[in-house]
Amino acid sequence: MTVLVDAAVWPWRGRRWAHLVSDESAEELRRFGAAMDLDPRLYQGDHYDITAEMRDEAIARGAVAIESRELVRRLRASGLRLTPEQRRARSLLGVAVRATHLWFETNSGWAPPDDDTLAEWLADGVCRCPDECLVGPASVCQHGLAGWDVILAALRP
């Protein structure tokens, strides 16, 4: 396991924040975050933003404290660093997932596809949204709803 954390020097909302990453896999990082009971909203696609107090806990749980430049170098070398384009796309998908949750609150009669149906759609290069719009994989429909592949992935720990 190689979970890394830099110093909590990044100011935001009156606190100092650090970055928690894995140079092995996103799954390793998500497992580490789950073990710390980190709020999923702290996950930024290739790292967690964590407070100074969370950083102390991460180190106590085995994260290795390193310099910020080294953290970024190792994240890039692992191939896990998101590009600016990937980061923007994830942000847009996050907005679409939230819009879809609101849609669920006011619309009934929907049900997620079973695993085989979803796999078929994705093999064909398409996906459906809860309102039955047809979109590409990891996409958003004209009504701002995320495809089922994105929704179901967001629900996984």
N, C-alpha and C positions, 0 to 999 in steps of 0.2 A: 504494500500500500504506500502510495506517495501522494499524500494530501499536503499542500503547501499553503502558507498564509504569510502575507506581507505585514508591515507595520500599520497600525491604525492611525494614519495621518491624514486621511482624506476627509475634509470637513463637509458636512451636509446636515441641515436641520439641527444645528447646535451640538452635534456629536462628531466624534472622529470614527472613521470607518476603515476597514481593511478588506482585502480580497482573499477569498478561500477558493483554491483551485485544486484540480488533480492533473498530474501530467501522465496519468495512466488511461483514464476513461471518464466519460460523463457519468456513467453508471456508478463508478466508485465515488465520485463527488456527491451524487444524489443520495447514495446510501449513507455516506458520512453526514450529510446534512439532515437526513431523516433521523439518524441516531442522535443528533444534537437537538432534534425537534425544531429545526429552523423553519420559519414561515416560508412557504413556497414562493411567495412574492419576492423574497430576497434573492432567488435564483435568477441570474441574468443570461442564461444560455451557455456560458462557459465558465462562470464563476458565481459565487455567492458574495454579496456585499454584507459584511458582518460588523457589528459594533466592537469596540475595544473589549467589552466584557465577554462577548461571544468568542472573540479571538483567544482570550485566556482559556476559555473552556475547550476550544478547538486544539490548542497546544496540549492541554492536559489529556486530551483524548488521542494524541499522537500526531497531530499536524506538525509539520516542520516549518519553523519561522525562517524566512529568507528575505533578502532585499527585494524591493518591488521590481527592479530591472531584471533580476534573475528569475523572478516569478513569471514575468511576461516572456522572457527568453525561453524558459522551459515549456510554457503553455504553447507558444508558437512551434517549438521543435516537436512537440507531441502531435501537432496537427489539430488540436482541439480549440485553438483560438478562433473565434468567429470574426469574419470580415465585417466591415461596416455595413455592407449590403445584407449580409445574413442577419446582423443585429437589427437593422430596420425591418426586415421581413418578419422576424420573430416578434417585434414590437407591434406591427400591424396585426399579426395573427392573435396576439394577446388581446388586443382591442376587440377583434372579431369574436373571440371566445367569450369575452364579457358581454358583448351584444347578444350572443347566442343564449347565454344564461338568462338574460332579461327576456328574450323571446320565449324561452321555456316557461317562464312564470305566467305568461299571458296566453299561451297556446297549448292545447291539449291534443292527444291523439298521436303523439310522436313516440317513436321507439328507436333506439339505436340499431344499426344493422348487426347481424351475427358476424362472427369472425370470417366465415367463408364468403359471405356476400361482400364484406369490406375488402377482402383479399382479391376477389374477382374484379371489383371496381378498380382497385389500384393497379392490377395487372393490365387492365384495359387503358390505364392512364387517365382515369376519371375518378370522381368521388361525388357524393351527393351531400347536400346540406339538409338540416332538419325540415326546411320548408320545401324540399324536393328539387331545389335548383341543382343543376348539373355543373360541376366545376372540376378543375384539375386537382391533383393531389396537393395537399398543403396550401389550399386556396380559400378565397372568400367570395361569396356570391354577390350579386348586384344589390342585395338587400343588407349587406354587411354581416351576414352570418358565416361562421366558419364551417368547413366541411367536416363530416363525421370523423375522418382520420385525425384531424387536428383536435377536435373535441375529446375524443377518446384518449389520445396521447396526453392531453392536459390533465386528465383524470388519474393517470397512472402515477404511482409514487416515484 
